[in-house]
Amino acid sequence: MLEIGMKAPEFTLPDKDGNAVSLSDFTEKKVVVYFYSKDNTSGCTKQACAFADAYGTYKDQGVEIIGISKDTAASHKKFADKHELPFILLADPEHTALEAYGVWQEKTQCGKTTMGTVRTTFLIDEQGMIEKIWSKVKPDKNAAEILEYLAQ
């Protein structure tokens, strides 16, 4: 289980254009890494659009945003184009980062248990350490919660 103060697990995953992106590409920057279930679903779209709406404020503070799901790069491209998402979306169909961050878990819906992504957001500091974790976040509130934390 990851905790505040721990080194964030490194990852290298393809973005929506197929380019490899690693967490280590962002040393000397704070990075918001948010894990979500699926492109173009109601909650995930709300969360992504809230980050898109606040993206200018994040950039002004030198904070990068990275969304990760099990979707493919092609799915991310359609999702990003459809909703004009200006930040990085990474494809993790093998669940490499999802498992490293402990967000690939058993979930129960309508009495059925399956494996899936638990919506979780990590703030990684300039040294690659976990500064803050938001668990089971509300999709439409997450981007604002993080900005509120950063303003403290």
Secondary structure, DSSP 8 states (H G I E B T S, - for coil): ---TTSB----EEEBTTS-EEEGGGGTTSEEEEEE-S-TTSHHHHHHHHHHHHTHHHHHHTTEEEEEEESS-HHHHHHHHHHHT--SEEEE-TT-HHHHHTT-EEEEEETTEEEEEE--EEEEE-TTSBEEEEEES--TTTHHHHHHHHHT-
